[in-house]
Amino acid sequence: MTSKLSRVALACCGTLLLATSTGCGSDEWPQGKKVRISVKADQPGTGYQEGKYGARTGFDIDIAGVAAEALGKEPDFSNVASDKRDVAIGEGDADLVVATFSINDDRLSGKYGPAVDFVGPYAKTSSSILVREEDYSDVQKTDDLEGKKVCTWPGTTSGVVASENLPTHESIEGTDAGDCVNKLNQGYVDAVFTDALLLHGFTKMYPNLQVVDLDSGNFQYYGIALPKGHRDVCEKIKTELKKYVGSHDWAQAFRESLPGDPVTYQPAPGDIDKYSCRDEVGR
């Protein structure tokens, strides 16, 4: 009897060990060795991929690497359009989104799409205007866009900012940032209006374009998006991101991908506490 009970006990223990080793019943999220991260592929300087199988480059890619390392996992990248960033999270196509995604209460609450959590900011930026070099002297402020064709794209805060703050203009919608810049290069539009940090990235690839920096005082704060319900993971990434943003490595990664003074775009440590892992932006 004793021998039989011992064998049953050992069998049960073996089953438990097997379940543990294969991850069955594990609360780990995301499971496995990889974390699926959606990024942009059409934005030089922030998130760019040359062709279908080319190497990924940009500041967002560096930030995605920090998040993956915080979780002890290998990044598994996929492309995402601006208007599908929250959808990628909501439909389970991505575990994280690192794609110049601004943190705001509408996205935290799911007002216009699936609600997400954010870790960040990892960068901050004001709005600016991108124009062709020959038009630069004629466009130095938002009032100079009156009557012009201005390109924005869906799924961003820029379209809302443009409609509320620009003078009367002809609004042209592109499919994404790269499409708007192509329209500018081809002469279909007079300007592209969006975040300064993002636009400066394009000038490295297209020296014939120039950014008109606007001193609006209104900033967008870029964050790493993840699904609701994983605050432990959120806090883990937050801890590592705070270390990274305050380090020389953050500034070095910025300089390697983007022009300009990194300090202009560097958030304060307190900003990360204010915007991370919460249901509304801290007041």
C-alpha positions in Angstrom: 0.0 0.0 0.0 2.8 2.4 1.0 4.7 1.6 -2.2 1.6 2.2 -4.4 0.8 5.6 -2.7 4.4 6.6 -3.2 4.2 5.8 -6.9 1.0 7.9 -7.3 2.6 10.8 -5.4 5.6 10.7 -7.6 3.5 10.6 -10.7 1.5 13.6 -9.6 4.7 15.5 -8.8 6.0 14.6 -12.3 2.9 15.9 -13.9 3.2 19.2 -12.0 6.8 19.6 -13.0 6.0 19.0 -16.6 3.1 21.5 -16.6 5.4 24.1 -15.0 8.2 23.5 -17.4 5.9 23.8 -20.5 4.2 27.0 -19.2 0.8 25.4 -18.6 -1.2 27.3 -16.1 1.5 30.0 -16.0 0.5 33.6 -15.2 3.5 34.9 -17.3 2.6 37.5 -19.9 3.5 37.4 -22.7 4.3 33.7 -22.7 7.2 32.3 -24.5 10.6 33.6 -25.4 9.4 36.4 -27.6 7.4 39.6 -27.2 5.5 40.8 -30.3 6.1 44.5 -30.9 4.3 46.5 -33.6 6.4 49.4 -35.0 6.3 51.8 -38.0 8.1 51.0 -41.2 7.7 54.2 -43.1 9.2 56.8 -40.8 13.0 57.4 -41.2 14.6 58.2 -37.9 11.8 56.8 -35.7 10.7 53.5 -37.3 11.8 52.5 -40.8 12.4 49.3 -42.8 14.0 49.2 -46.2 11.9 46.9 -48.3 10.0 43.9 -46.9 13.0 42.1 -45.4 15.4 45.0 -44.7 16.9 45.8 -41.3 14.8 48.0 -39.0 16.2 51.3 -37.9 15.1 54.2 -35.8 14.7 55.5 -32.3 11.5 53.6 -31.7 13.4 50.4 -32.5 15.9 51.2 -29.8 13.1 51.8 -27.3 11.4 48.6 -28.3 14.6 46.8 -27.5 14.7 48.3 -24.0 11.1 47.1 -23.4 11.9 43.6 -24.6 15.1 43.4 -22.5 13.0 44.5 -19.4 10.9 41.5 -19.9 13.8 39.2 -20.7 12.5 38.4 -24.1 13.4 38.7 -27.8 11.5 41.3 -29.8 9.4 39.9 -32.7 8.6 42.9 -34.9 5.6 43.6 -37.1 4.5 46.7 -39.0 1.5 48.8 -38.0 -0.3 51.8 -39.5 -1.1 54.8 -37.3 -4.8 54.2 -37.3 -4.3 50.5 -36.3 -2.0 50.9 -33.3 -4.7 50.5 -30.6 -6.4 47.9 -32.8 -3.2 45.8 -32.9 -3.3 45.7 -29.1 -7.1 45.2 -28.8 -7.3 42.4 -31.2 -4.2 40.6 -29.8 -2.0 41.0 -32.9 0.7 42.7 -30.8 1.8 42.6 -27.1 3.4 46.1 -27.3 3.2 49.0 -29.8 6.2 51.4 -30.1 5.2 53.6 -32.9 5.4 57.4 -32.1 2.1 56.7 -30.2 1.1 59.7 -28.1 -0.2 59.1 -24.6 -3.6 60.8 -23.9 -6.8 60.1 -21.9 -8.8 59.2 -24.9 -6.5 56.3 -25.7 -6.3 55.3 -22.0 -10.1 55.1 -21.8 -10.7 53.7 -25.2 -12.9 56.6 -26.4 -12.3 55.9 -30.1 -10.9 52.4 -30.0 -9.6 49.7 -27.7 -8.3 51.0 -24.4 -4.6 50.6 -23.8 -2.1 51.2 -21.1 1.1 53.1 -21.7 4.7 53.2 -20.3 6.4 56.5 -21.0 7.0 59.0 -22.2 10.3 58.0 -23.8 10.3 61.2 -25.8 8.3 64.4 -26.1 7.7 66.7 -29.1 5.8 69.7 -30.2 4.1 70.2 -33.6 5.9 71.4 -36.7 5.5 71.9 -40.5 7.4 70.1 -43.2 7.9 71.9 -46.5 10.0 71.8 -49.6 13.2 73.7 -49.4 12.1 76.3 -52.0 9.0 77.1 -50.0 10.8 77.4 -46.6 11.1 81.2 -46.6 7.4 81.6 -47.4 6.2 79.3 -44.5 7.5 80.4 -41.1 4.4 80.1 -39.0 1.0 78.4 -39.1 -0.7 81.6 -40.5 1.4 81.1 -43.7 -0.5 77.9 -44.4 -3.7 79.8 -45.2 -5.2 78.5 -48.4 -2.5 75.8 -48.7 -2.8 72.0 -49.2 -1.8 70.4 -45.9 -1.4 66.7 -45.4 -2.2 64.7 -42.2 -3.2 61.1 -41.8 -5.8 59.1 -39.8 -5.2 57.7 -36.3 -3.1 60.6 -35.1 -3.5 63.6 -32.9 -2.1 65.9 -35.6 -5.3 65.9 -37.7 -7.2 67.2 -34.7 -4.5 69.8 -33.8 -4.5 71.0 -37.5 -8.3 71.4 -37.6 -8.3 73.3 -34.4 -5.2 75.5 -34.8 -4.4 76.1 -38.4 -6.0 78.8 -40.6 -8.4 78.0 -43.4 -6.6 75.4 -45.5 -7.3 72.5 -47.8 -6.9 69.3 -45.8 -5.5 66.4 -47.7 -5.5 63.0 -46.0 -2.7 60.6 -46.6 -2.6 56.9 -45.6 0.3 57.4 -43.3 3.4 59.6 -42.7 5.3 58.2 -45.6 2.4 58.8 -47.9 2.1 62.4 -46.9 5.8 63.0 -47.4 5.6 61.4 -50.8 2.8 63.7 -51.7 4.9 66.7 -50.6 7.9 65.5 -52.7 5.7 65.0 -55.7 4.0 68.5 -55.4 0.5 67.2 -54.6 0.5 69.1 -51.2 2.3 72.2 -49.9 3.0 71.0 -46.4 2.9 68.1 -43.9 1.7 68.9 -40.4 2.6 66.7 -37.5 5.1 66.1 -34.7 8.5 67.8 -35.0 10.5 64.8 -33.9 8.9 62.6 -36.6 9.3 65.3 -39.3 13.0 65.8 -38.5 13.6 62.1 -39.1 12.4 62.5 -42.7 14.9 65.3 -43.4 17.8 62.9 -42.9 16.4 60.9 -45.9 15.2 63.9 -47.9 17.6 66.8 -47.6 15.3 68.8 -50.0 12.8 69.1 -47.2 12.9 71.4 -44.3 11.1 71.6 -40.9 9.5 74.8 -39.7 9.7 74.4 -36.0 6.8 75.9 -34.1 7.1 77.1 -30.5 3.6 76.1 -29.5 4.3 75.0 -26.0 2.0 72.0 -26.5 3.8 68.7 -26.3 2.9 65.1 -27.4 4.4 62.4 -25.2 5.3 59.1 -26.9 4.7 55.9 -25.0 4.9 52.2 -25.2 1.4 50.8 -25.5 0.2 47.5 -24.0 -3.1 45.8 -23.2 -5.0 46.7 -20.0 -4.7 44.1 -17.2 -0.9 43.7 -17.1 0.2 46.4 -14.6 2.9 44.2 -13.3 4.5 44.1 -16.7 3.8 47.8 -17.2 5.7 48.6 -14.0 8.6 46.3 -14.9 9.1 48.2 -18.2 8.6 51.5 -16.5 11.4 50.8 -14.1 13.9 50.1 -16.9 12.6 52.9 -19.1 13.2 55.5 -16.3 16.8 54.3 -16.0 17.3 54.4 -19.8 15.7 57.8 -20.4 18.0 59.4 -17.8 21.1 57.7 -19.2 23.8 58.5 -21.8 22.5 55.6 -23.8 19.2 57.4 -24.5 20.9 60.5 -25.8 23.3 58.4 -27.9 20.5 56.4 -29.4 18.7 59.6 -30.3 21.7 61.1 -31.9 22.3 58.0 -34.0 18.7 58.2 -35.4 17.6 61.8 -35.4 19.0 65.3 -35.9 18.7 68.1 -33.3 19.5 68.4 -29.6 18.3 65.4 -27.7 17.6 67.6 -24.6 14.7 69.2 -26.6 12.9 65.9 -26.8 14.0 64.3 -23.5 11.2 63.9 -20.9 11.8 64.4 -17.2 11.7 61.3 -14.9 8.6 62.8 -13.2 6.8 62.7 -16.6 7.2 58.9 -16.7 5.5 58.6 -13.3 2.8 60.9 -14.4 1.9 59.1 -17.6 2.8 55.4 -17.0 0.6 52.5 -15.9 -2.6 54.4 -15.0 -6.1 54.9 -16.3 -5.8 58.6 -16.8 -2.9 61.0 -17.1 -1.7 62.2 -13.7 -2.7 65.7 -12.8 
